[in-house]
Amino acid sequence: MPAIKDILKGMRLNPKGISFSDLCKVCDHFFGEARQSRGSHRIYRTPWPGDPRVNIQNDKGMAKVYQVKQVLKAIEKLALPAGDEED
């Protein structure tokens, strides 16, 4: 079972080759348990105003590339000190 840091490294190097289950592990780690997990979608809350959610979808066992990139962007936003958000 890969560690979160190993999955993150893989997400940055090859967002196309990420399994949905690995993306779920990363999202669970950074955003907590999904608020919705019906069907092929999982929706996570994020702590900022505006559009405070991350939505990921299972595509035959793999994560969608654009959603992997959105998760990476959300994780980067979490790491920014308050008031330093980029638009």
Helices and strands as residue ranges (DSSP letters): H 4-13, G 15-17, H 20-31, E 41-45, E 53-59, E 62-63, H 65-79
